[in-house]
Amino acid sequence: MLDELFAVARRLGIRVRVEPFDTEPVRSGGLCRIHGRDLVILDERGSVPDQVGALAEALAGLEVETVHTLPRVRALLDRHKSLPPRD
């Protein structure tokens, strides 16, 4: 699932970086904007399920309807889209 989410990000033109966080993360990553471009950063020390959740949450807020995704990926993104945003 993680690889499929990376593919969705590529199709959307969103760069994803996986790197160790300097401090203990509250979450395993998220979406940010640097120099006007969207970027998702994931903690490489996070578990795969945590990385999947963080990436799905980040992508769910974008226009994922414009790219082809597998039904199970679409369902995951739809679930994350319906969740209230985290602080």
N, CA, C and O atoms as a GROMACS GRO file, in nm:
protein
  348
    1MET      N    1   0.082  -0.120   0.000
    1MET     CA    2   0.000   0.000   0.000
    1MET      C    3   0.087   0.126   0.000
    1MET      O    4   0.053   0.225  -0.066
    2LEU      N    5   0.197   0.123   0.074
    2LEU     CA    6   0.284   0.240   0.080
    2LEU      C    7   0.337   0.275  -0.058
    2LEU      O    8   0.338   0.392  -0.096
    3ASP      N    9   0.382   0.175  -0.134
    3ASP     CA   10   0.432   0.200  -0.270
    3ASP      C   11   0.324   0.260  -0.359
    3ASP      O   12   0.352   0.346  -0.441
    4GLU      N   13   0.201   0.213  -0.342
    4GLU     CA   14   0.092   0.265  -0.423
    4GLU      C   15   0.062   0.411  -0.388
    4GLU      O   16   0.030   0.490  -0.476
    5LEU      N   17   0.073   0.445  -0.261
    5LEU     CA   18   0.055   0.585  -0.221
    5LEU      C   19   0.168   0.673  -0.274
    5LEU      O   20   0.144   0.787  -0.313
    6PHE      N   21   0.290   0.621  -0.275
    6PHE     CA   22   0.401   0.694  -0.336
    6PHE      C   23   0.372   0.722  -0.484
    6PHE      O   24   0.401   0.830  -0.534
    7ALA      N   25   0.315   0.623  -0.553
    7ALA     CA   26   0.281   0.640  -0.695
    7ALA      C   27   0.175   0.748  -0.713
    7ALA      O   28   0.183   0.827  -0.807
    8VAL      N   29   0.076   0.753  -0.625
    8VAL     CA   30  -0.027   0.857  -0.632
    8VAL      C   31   0.039   0.994  -0.613
    8VAL      O   32   0.009   1.089  -0.687
    9ALA      N   33   0.128   1.005  -0.516
    9ALA     CA   34   0.198   1.131  -0.493
    9ALA      C   35   0.275   1.174  -0.617
    9ALA      O   36   0.271   1.290  -0.656
   10ARG      N   37   0.346   1.080  -0.680
   10ARG     CA   38   0.420   1.113  -0.803
   10ARG      C   39   0.327   1.164  -0.911
   10ARG      O   40   0.357   1.263  -0.978
   11ARG      N   41   0.212   1.097  -0.929
   11ARG     CA   42   0.117   1.140  -1.032
   11ARG      C   43   0.063   1.279  -1.004
   11ARG      O   44   0.029   1.353  -1.097
   12LEU      N   45   0.055   1.315  -0.877
   12LEU     CA   46   0.008   1.449  -0.839
   12LEU      C   47   0.120   1.552  -0.842
   12LEU      O   48   0.096   1.671  -0.825
   13GLY      N   49   0.243   1.507  -0.865
   13GLY     CA   50   0.357   1.598  -0.865
   13GLY      C   51   0.403   1.636  -0.725
   13GLY      O   52   0.467   1.739  -0.706
   14ILE      N   53   0.370   1.552  -0.628
   14ILE     CA   54   0.407   1.578  -0.488
   14ILE      C   55   0.532   1.497  -0.455
   14ILE      O   56   0.535   1.375  -0.471
   15ARG      N   57   0.634   1.565  -0.409
   15ARG     CA   58   0.756   1.497  -0.368
   15ARG      C   59   0.736   1.440  -0.227
   15ARG      O   60   0.677   1.505  -0.141
   16VAL      N   61   0.787   1.319  -0.206
   16VAL     CA   62   0.781   1.256  -0.074
   16VAL      C   63   0.924   1.226  -0.031
   16VAL      O   64   1.000   1.160  -0.103
   17ARG      N   65   0.959   1.275   0.087
   17ARG     CA   66   1.091   1.244   0.143
   17ARG      C   67   1.072   1.160   0.267
   17ARG      O   68   0.983   1.184   0.349
   18VAL      N   69   1.158   1.059   0.281
   18VAL     CA   70   1.158   0.974   0.400
   18VAL      C   71   1.293   0.993   0.466
   18VAL      O   72   1.398   0.962   0.408
   19GLU      N   73   1.289   1.045   0.587
   19GLU     CA   74   1.414   1.073   0.658
   19GLU      C   75   1.389   1.064   0.808
   19GLU      O   76   1.276   1.077   0.853
   20PRO      N   77   1.495   1.042   0.886
   20PRO     CA   78   1.474   1.035   1.031
   20PRO      C   79   1.445   1.174   1.086
   20PRO      O   80   1.511   1.271   1.051
   21PHE      N   81   1.346   1.182   1.173
   21PHE     CA   82   1.316   1.308   1.239
   21PHE      C   83   1.417   1.328   1.350
   21PHE      O   84   1.463   1.232   1.412
   22ASP      N   85   1.453   1.455   1.376
   22ASP     CA   86   1.551   1.486   1.480
   22ASP      C   87   1.497   1.463   1.620
   22ASP      O   88   1.571   1.428   1.712
   23THR      N   89   1.368   1.483   1.635
   23THR     CA   90   1.306   1.465   1.766
   23THR      C   91   1.201   1.356   1.756
   23THR      O   92   1.162   1.316   1.646
   24GLU      N   93   1.158   1.307   1.869
   24GLU     CA   94   1.053   1.205   1.871
   24GLU      C   95   0.927   1.264   1.809
   24GLU      O   96   0.874   1.362   1.861
   25PRO      N   97   0.879   1.207   1.700
   25PRO     CA   98   0.764   1.267   1.632
   25PRO      C   99   0.633   1.240   1.706
   25PRO      O  100   0.616   1.137   1.771
   26VAL      N  101   0.542   1.336   1.695
   26VAL     CA  102   0.407   1.318   1.746
   26VAL      C  103   0.330   1.232   1.646
   26VAL      O  104   0.242   1.154   1.684
   27ARG      N  105   0.363   1.246   1.518
   27ARG     CA  106   0.305   1.168   1.411
   27ARG      C  107   0.419   1.123   1.320
   27ARG      O  108   0.534   1.164   1.338
   28SER      N  109   0.386   1.040   1.223
   28SER     CA  110   0.490   0.984   1.137
   28SER      C  111   0.514   1.065   1.012
   28SER      O  112   0.579   1.018   0.919
   29GLY      N  113   0.464   1.187   1.008
   29GLY     CA  114   0.489   1.273   0.893
   29GLY      C  115   0.368   1.354   0.855
   29GLY      O  116   0.265   1.352   0.923
   30GLY      N  117   0.382   1.426   0.744
   30GLY     CA  118   0.271   1.506   0.697
   30GLY      C  119   0.310   1.594   0.581
   30GLY      O  120   0.423   1.592   0.533
   31LEU      N  121   0.212   1.671   0.537
   31LEU     CA  122   0.225   1.759   0.422
   31LEU      C  123   0.272   1.896   0.467
   31LEU      O  124   0.226   1.948   0.568
   32CYS      N  125   0.365   1.954   0.392
   32CYS     CA  126   0.407   2.090   0.418
   32CYS      C  127   0.431   2.159   0.283
   32CYS      O  128   0.432   2.094   0.179
   33ARG      N  129   0.449   2.288   0.287
   33ARG     CA  130   0.475   2.365   0.165
   33ARG      C  131   0.608   2.437   0.184
   33ARG      O  132   0.626   2.513   0.279
   34ILE      N  133   0.700   2.411   0.093
   34ILE     CA  134   0.832   2.473   0.098
   34ILE      C  135   0.857   2.540  -0.036
   34ILE      O  136   0.850   2.476  -0.141
   35HIS      N  137   0.887   2.669  -0.032
   35HIS     CA  138   0.911   2.748  -0.154
   35HIS      C  139   0.798   2.731  -0.253
   35HIS      O  140   0.820   2.721  -0.374
   36GLY      N  141   0.674   2.729  -0.201
   36GLY     CA  142   0.557   2.722  -0.287
   36GLY      C  143   0.524   2.585  -0.343
   36GLY      O  144   0.433   2.573  -0.426
   37ARG      N  145   0.595   2.482  -0.300
   37ARG     CA  146   0.571   2.347  -0.352
   37ARG      C  147   0.531   2.255  -0.237
   37ARG      O  148   0.587   2.260  -0.128
   38ASP      N  149   0.432   2.170  -0.266
   38ASP     CA  150   0.390   2.072  -0.166
   38ASP      C  151   0.494   1.963  -0.151
   38ASP      O  152   0.555   1.919  -0.248
   39LEU      N  153   0.514   1.920  -0.028
   39LEU     CA  154   0.611   1.817   0.006
   39LEU      C  155   0.555   1.736   0.122
   39LEU      O  156   0.501   1.793   0.216
   40VAL      N  157   0.568   1.606   0.114
   40VAL     CA  158   0.531   1.519   0.225
   40VAL      C  159   0.661   1.465   0.284
   40VAL      O  160   0.746   1.412   0.212
   41ILE      N  161   0.674   1.478   0.414
   41ILE     CA  162   0.792   1.424   0.484
   41ILE      C  163   0.743   1.314   0.577
   41ILE      O  164   0.652   1.335   0.657
   42LEU      N  165   0.806   1.197   0.567
   42LEU     CA  166   0.773   1.083   0.652
   42LEU      C  167   0.893   1.047   0.737
   42LEU      O  168   1.007   1.054   0.691
   43ASP      N  169   0.869   1.009   0.860
   43ASP     CA  170   0.976   0.965   0.950
   43ASP      C  171   1.017   0.823   0.912
   43ASP      O  172   0.936   0.731   0.916
   44GLU      N  173   1.143   0.807   0.874
   44GLU     CA  174   1.188   0.673   0.833
   44GLU      C  175   1.186   0.573   0.948
   44GLU      O  176   1.189   0.453   0.924
   45ARG      N  177   1.182   0.621   1.072
   45ARG     CA  178   1.176   0.531   1.186
   45ARG      C  179   1.034   0.489   1.218
   45ARG      O  180   1.012   0.401   1.301
   46GLY      N  181   0.936   0.551   1.153
   46GLY     CA  182   0.796   0.516   1.176
   46GLY      C  183   0.765   0.380   1.117
   46GLY      O  184   0.828   0.337   1.020
   47SER      N  185   0.668   0.313   1.174
   47SER     CA  186   0.627   0.183   1.120
   47SER      C  187   0.562   0.204   0.984
   47SER      O  188   0.516   0.314   0.952
   48VAL      N  189   0.558   0.100   0.904
   48VAL     CA  190   0.494   0.110   0.773
   48VAL      C  191   0.347   0.151   0.788
   48VAL      O  192   0.302   0.239   0.715
   49PRO      N  193   0.270   0.089   0.880
   49PRO     CA  194   0.131   0.136   0.895
   49PRO      C  195   0.121   0.284   0.931
   49PRO      O  196   0.031   0.353   0.885
   50ASP      N  197   0.213   0.334   1.014
   50ASP     CA  198   0.212   0.476   1.050
   50ASP      C  199   0.246   0.563   0.929
   50ASP      O  200   0.186   0.669   0.909
   51GLN      N  201   0.342   0.519   0.849
   51GLN     CA  202   0.378   0.593   0.728
   51GLN      C  203   0.263   0.592   0.628
   51GLN      O  204   0.234   0.694   0.565
   52VAL      N  205   0.197   0.478   0.613
   52VAL     CA  206   0.080   0.470   0.524
   52VAL      C  207  -0.026   0.569   0.570
   52VAL      O  208  -0.082   0.642   0.489
   53GLY      N  209  -0.054   0.571   0.700
   53GLY     CA  210  -0.154   0.663   0.753
   53GLY      C  211  -0.118   0.808   0.730
   53GLY      O  212  -0.202   0.888   0.690
   54ALA      N  213   0.007   0.843   0.756
   54ALA     CA  214   0.052   0.982   0.739
   54ALA      C  215   0.046   1.024   0.592
   54ALA      O  216   0.001   1.134   0.561
   55LEU      N  217   0.090   0.936   0.503
   55LEU     CA  218   0.088   0.970   0.360
   55LEU      C  219  -0.055   0.975   0.308
   55LEU      O  220  -0.088   1.064   0.229
   56ALA      N  221  -0.139   0.883   0.350
   56ALA     CA  222  -0.279   0.884   0.306
   56ALA      C  223  -0.349   1.010   0.356
   56ALA      O  224  -0.425   1.072   0.281
   57GLU      N  225  -0.323   1.049   0.479
   57GLU     CA  226  -0.383   1.170   0.533
   57GLU      C  227  -0.338   1.293   0.454
   57GLU      O  228  -0.419   1.382   0.424
   58ALA      N  229  -0.209   1.298   0.421
   58ALA     CA  230  -0.156   1.412   0.347
   58ALA      C  231  -0.218   1.419   0.207
   58ALA      O  232  -0.257   1.527   0.161
   59LEU      N  233  -0.227   1.305   0.140
   59LEU     CA  234  -0.279   1.304   0.003
   59LEU      C  235  -0.429   1.323  -0.002
   59LEU      O  236  -0.481   1.378  -0.100
   60ALA      N  237  -0.501   1.280   0.100
   60ALA     CA  238  -0.647   1.287   0.100
   60ALA      C  239  -0.697   1.431   0.089
   60ALA      O  240  -0.806   1.454   0.038
   61GLY      N  241  -0.619   1.525   0.135
   61GLY     CA  242  -0.658   1.665   0.127
   61GLY      C  243  -0.632   1.730  -0.007
   61GLY      O  244  -0.664   1.847  -0.027
   62LEU      N  245  -0.573   1.655  -0.099
   62LEU     CA  246  -0.540   1.708  -0.232
   62LEU      C  247  -0.641   1.657  -0.334
   62LEU      O  248  -0.731   1.580  -0.300
   63GLU      N  249  -0.626   1.698  -0.457
   63GLU     CA  250  -0.720   1.660  -0.563
   63GLU      C  251  -0.684   1.523  -0.621
   63GLU      O  252  -0.644   1.512  -0.737
   64VAL      N  253  -0.699   1.420  -0.540
   64VAL     CA  254  -0.663   1.285  -0.583
   64VAL      C  255  -0.761   1.230  -0.685
   64VAL      O  256  -0.732   1.130  -0.751
   65GLU      N  257  -0.877   1.294  -0.700
   65GLU     CA  258  -0.975   1.247  -0.799
   65GLU      C  259  -0.923   1.263  -0.941
   65GLU      O  260  -0.975   1.201  -1.034
   66THR      N  261  -0.820   1.346  -0.958
   66THR     CA  262  -0.767   1.374  -1.092
   66THR      C  263  -0.670   1.266  -1.142
   66THR      O  264  -0.629   1.269  -1.258
   67VAL      N  265  -0.632   1.173  -1.054
   67VAL     CA  266  -0.536   1.069  -1.095
   67VAL      C  267  -0.597   0.931  -1.074
   67VAL      O  268  -0.682   0.910  -0.988
   68HIS      N  269  -0.552   0.838  -1.156
   68HIS     CA  270  -0.600   0.700  -1.145
   68HIS      C  271  -0.537   0.635  -1.022
   68HIS      O  272  -0.416   0.645  -1.000
   69THR      N  273  -0.621   0.568  -0.943
   69THR     CA  274  -0.572   0.491  -0.830
   69THR      C  275  -0.647   0.358  -0.825
   69THR      O  276  -0.757   0.346  -0.878
   70LEU      N  277  -0.586   0.262  -0.763
   70LEU     CA  278  -0.652   0.134  -0.742
   70LEU      C  279  -0.769   0.153  -0.646
   70LEU      O  280  -0.764   0.241  -0.560
   71PRO      N  281  -0.874   0.072  -0.658
   71PRO     CA  282  -0.990   0.087  -0.570
   71PRO      C  283  -0.955   0.085  -0.421
   71PRO      O  284  -1.012   0.163  -0.344
   72ARG      N  285  -0.864  -0.001  -0.379
   72ARG     CA  286  -0.831  -0.007  -0.235
   72ARG      C  287  -0.757   0.119  -0.189
   72ARG      O  288  -0.770   0.160  -0.074
   73VAL      N  289  -0.679   0.178  -0.278
   73VAL     CA  290  -0.610   0.304  -0.244
   73VAL      C  291  -0.713   0.416  -0.237
   73VAL      O  292  -0.709   0.499  -0.146
   74ARG      N  293  -0.804   0.420  -0.333
   74ARG     CA  294  -0.911   0.521  -0.334
   74ARG      C  295  -0.993   0.511  -0.204
   74ARG      O  296  -1.026   0.613  -0.143
   75ALA      N  297  -1.026   0.389  -0.164
   75ALA     CA  298  -1.104   0.370  -0.041
   75ALA      C  299  -1.028   0.422   0.080
   75ALA      O  300  -1.087   0.486   0.167
   76LEU      N  301  -0.898   0.396   0.088
   76LEU     CA  302  -0.816   0.445   0.199
   76LEU      C  303  -0.814   0.598   0.199
   76LEU      O  304  -0.830   0.660   0.304
   77LEU      N  305  -0.794   0.658   0.082
   77LEU     CA  306  -0.790   0.804   0.074
   77LEU      C  307  -0.926   0.864   0.112
   77LEU      O  308  -0.932   0.967   0.179
   78ASP      N  309  -1.033   0.801   0.068
   78ASP     CA  310  -1.167   0.849   0.103
   78ASP      C  311  -1.191   0.843   0.253
   78ASP      O  312  -1.251   0.934   0.311
   79ARG      N  313  -1.144   0.734   0.318
   79ARG     CA  314  -1.158   0.724   0.463
   79ARG      C  315  -1.084   0.837   0.534
   79ARG      O  316  -1.136   0.896   0.629
   80HIS      N  317  -0.964   0.867   0.486
   80HIS     CA  318  -0.885   0.973   0.548
   80HIS      C  319  -0.944   1.110   0.520
   80HIS      O  320  -0.933   1.201   0.602
   81LYS      N  321  -1.007   1.126   0.405
   81LYS     CA  322  -1.069   1.254   0.371
   81LYS      C  323  -1.186   1.284   0.464
   81LYS      O  324  -1.212   1.400   0.495
   82SER      N  325  -1.255   1.180   0.509
   82SER     CA  326  -1.372   1.201   0.593
   82SER      C  327  -1.338   1.220   0.741
   82SER      O  328  -1.425   1.254   0.821
   83LEU      N  329  -1.211   1.198   0.778
   83LEU     CA  330  -1.170   1.217   0.917
   83LEU      C  331  -1.147   1.364   0.946
   83LEU      O  332  -1.107   1.439   0.857
   84PRO      N  333  -1.173   1.408   1.068
   84PRO     CA  334  -1.143   1.547   1.102
   84PRO      C  335  -0.992   1.570   1.102
   84PRO      O  336  -0.917   1.480   1.138
   85PRO      N  337  -0.947   1.690   1.062
   85PRO     CA  338  -0.802   1.716   1.060
   85PRO      C  339  -0.743   1.709   1.199
   85PRO      O  340  -0.806   1.746   1.297
   86ARG      N  341  -0.618   1.661   1.205
   86ARG     CA  342  -0.546   1.656   1.333
   86ARG      C  343  -0.467   1.785   1.349
   86ARG      O  344  -0.427   1.847   1.250
   87ASP      N  345  -0.445   1.825   1.472
   87ASP     CA  346  -0.364   1.945   1.500
   87ASP      C  347  -0.218   1.912   1.489
   87ASP      O  348  -0.134   2.000   1.509
   0.00000   0.00000   0.00000
